[in-house]
Amino acid sequence: MKKISWQEEIIVAGEYDVIVAGGGLSGVAAALSAARLGKKVLLLEKSTVLGGLATLGLINFWVPLCNGRGKQVIRGMAEELLRLSICRGFDTLPPEWKDGEPEAATDVRYVTQFSIGIFALELVKLLTDAGVTILYDALVSAPIMEGKHCSGLIIDSKSGRQCYLGKMIVDATGDCDIFLRAGAPTVDGGNYFTMTAQGVDLDHCRTALEKKNIFYAYIHPKGGPSTLHGHGHPEGMPRFFGASLEMVNDFLQKNQLLLYEKIKDQPRMERDIHYLPGMAQLRTTRHIRGKKPLTEADLYRHQPDSIGAICDFDRRDSLYEVPYGALVCEGFDNLITCGRSAAAEGWAWDVLRVIPPAVLTGQAAGIAAAQAADAGYDISALPLAPLQKALADTGVILHFDDAWVPEKKMSEEAPLAGHL
């Protein structure tokens, strides 16, 4: 392979206490948490919209925050952002959860859909009000490494190549881009062939008028037909690990061309597709090889270094606690991750990567970054008691109640409900 060498001087455009790379919901949570602790925070986002897969990626669905029996498991910023997502747009929140946890047991789960555009606007207002500096259209090119210490990030933008220096760096790229280029150990994932767009048609508009609810106007045409568990994945087609230019383009173009074939002969005046995903709808691309990954064996297991209890969106009654070690790599003293690139194995990666746990890990990463910046700690060996207290003070449940564990425990062999 032909190579070239390149050397240049790069302008230092700013210095921050905490730099967050990636404006998905985990990155938003990290930036907001650090800013609320008085830190000078920069959020870098390669697109022009905050929210990541939840907005730009059209996955506008808060999966359950509860155990499926009426007990809320995930609290703190995950619930704060859920409520923000529906305060000025439509929702599909079940009546049982309109005012928080219901008094009586219920098998109705705490879920909702939301307006993509309105929520994205809510997020930028929320962060700017908190004092976070947001840079859209800013692609992180490389970390500036001194051994295992990251002194800053190089970005490419309309202003050319620039550098931002930071005490603490949060990798919320979703693909471990910072950790990978910093030389940290990472693990590639695999994704099934699927894509969902968003549009309207006349039949659904009529229904929306009858119900006086804009939610019913939407349609969700699909490219690839695979479910979350791989049902419908074309026979013989390799899974997409999704963390290379070639793989992402293969995934996107095959899905878009398939969707085109499905819609090309439909009556053109009776339907429209107004959103194609602005990013590849890949869920499990790459995660760090962290100090302590979340595993399927951690089901119903208390973690002394827990940053919060979470539930399984597919398996009712399944409970986990997220170890802080899932967010950090040994020896990388000022790098931390969150969201779908946190360390997890098997089905536990799917449990951890969805919106509510992603926000939880982002909240923890932002608080940890702020505390480490204040005290000069190695973030991979951060004292946990102050972090856990700060999370608990926001309502996060660190350890699930043993009374929530069913008499007949779930197992890996238990049937899945088939979320998608």
Secondary structure, DSSP 8 states (H G I E B T S, - for coil): ----------EEEEEEEEEEE--BHHHHHHHHHHHHTT--EEEE-SSSSSBGGGTTT---EE--SB-SSS-B---THHHHHHHHHHSSS-B---GGGTTSS-SS--S----EEB-HHHHHHHHHHHHHHTT-EEESS-EEEEEEEETTEEEEEEEEETTEEEEEEEEEEEE-SSS-HHHHHTT--EEE--B-SEEE-EEEEHHHHHHHHHHT-GGGGEE--EEEE--TT-TT--TT---B---SHHHHHHHHHHHHHHHHHHHTTS-TTSEEEEE--SS---S-SEEE--SS-B-GGGTT---TTEEEEEE-SSSTT-EEEEEGGGG--TT-TTEEE-GGGS-B-THHHHHHHSHHHHHHHHHHHHHHHHHHHHHT--GGG--HHHHHHHHHHTT--SS--GGGS-SS---TTS------
